[in-house]
């Protein structure tokens, strides 16, 4: 990770409890994709759509999440 030089270019995700997060209590790809959209499209949130999204290969990141990342040119 020390070779990452551009802020917001790589994001990591997992469905865990974090104090500052988007509350997602599901394993369904459609709901996770909607949560990603609400996070990245929120004007009060400093995150931009990343160039690379790293995740734990959970099924909740397949399907709708893959499609939304493809729409925004995010490699997963």
Secondary structure, 3 states (H helix, E strand, C coil): CCCCCCCCCEEEECCCCCCCCCCCCCCCHHHHHHHHHHHHCCCCCCCCCCCEEEECCCHHHCCHHHHHHHHCCCEC
